[in-house]
C-alpha cells in the first residue's frame, strides 16, 4: 500500500511537531509534510525527526493566513504525489487576558489564524479528497471550544467556530468517504506557559481594564495555573489521540484526549448528541444525492 500523504500545519513545536514525527516514523506508512509559518524555528523538528528527515518527513514553509502560501503548498504536494490523504489543521494560538486589553489587530490575527486559516486549508484540500473518494481531516480544537473559559473570550470563540465548522462539514464529506473530526485537548504540559508568554499582545491596552477586573484576572490566573498544570498532558499524548483518530475506520466527530476532556464532552453533548445529529444529516445528504 502506498504511503499516506499527510499535511500538518503548525509543526514548529508541541502537538504539530509530535504528530508529524510519530507519523513519519511509523514504518513508512506515511509521507509527512510538516509545515510552519517561520522556518527559522525548524531546528527542534529537524532534531526530533532524526533519520526520517527528508525521507518520510519534509519541512516546508506555510502561512495559513496567506492565500498564495496555502495554494502553493497544496499544489506542490498534489503535483508530486497525485493525492492528499490526510490534513491536520493544528496551527493556532491563544491568549488569556481581559477583553478590554486586547487590540483589534491581535483579535484579527487570532481569528485569521485559528478560524479563517483552518477554513481555507480545508477548502483547498477537499476537492482533491472528494475526487479520491477518501481522506481524513483532523481539526485540533480545544476544550475551550466546548466550554468558554473566563478571560479566554476570543480564543474560545475561535475554537467554538472550529467546532461548528467541523460538525457542519461532517455529514457532507462523509458522503464522499472523507472523514472529519475535531480533537479537543485541555492544557498541554510543554507549551501552555510558554505560549501564554510568546503570544502576548505587545500593544495590549492594559489601561482599558478597570482595577477590579485586573485584580480578578490576576487572582483567577493564580488560582487556575496549578490545577491546569496538574491536569496538563504532554504533546506526545495528544499526538497519540490524533493518530488514533486518523487510523480509525469510523472516527468520532469529537475526540477528547483523556478522561477529563472526554467527560466534559459527554456533559456538554449529552452522550454524543453531536455525533447523532451529524449522522442524521448524513442520512439526509445521502437521500438528497439520489434526486
Secondary structure, 3 states (H helix, E strand, C coil): CCCEEEEECCCCCHHHHHHHHHHHCCCCCEEEEEEECCHHHCHHHHHHHHHHECCCEEEEECCCCCHHHHHHHHHHHHHHHCCCCEEEECCCCCCCCCHHHCCHHHHHHHHHHHHHHHHHHHHHHHHHHHHHCCEEEEEECCHHHCCCCCCCHHHHHHHHHHHHHHHHHHHHHHCCCEEEEEEECCCECCCHHHHHHHCCCCCCCHHHCCHHHHHHHHHHHHHHHHHHHHHCECHHHHHHHHHHHHHCCCCCCEEECCHHHHHHHHHHHCCCHHHHHHHHHHHHHHHHHCC
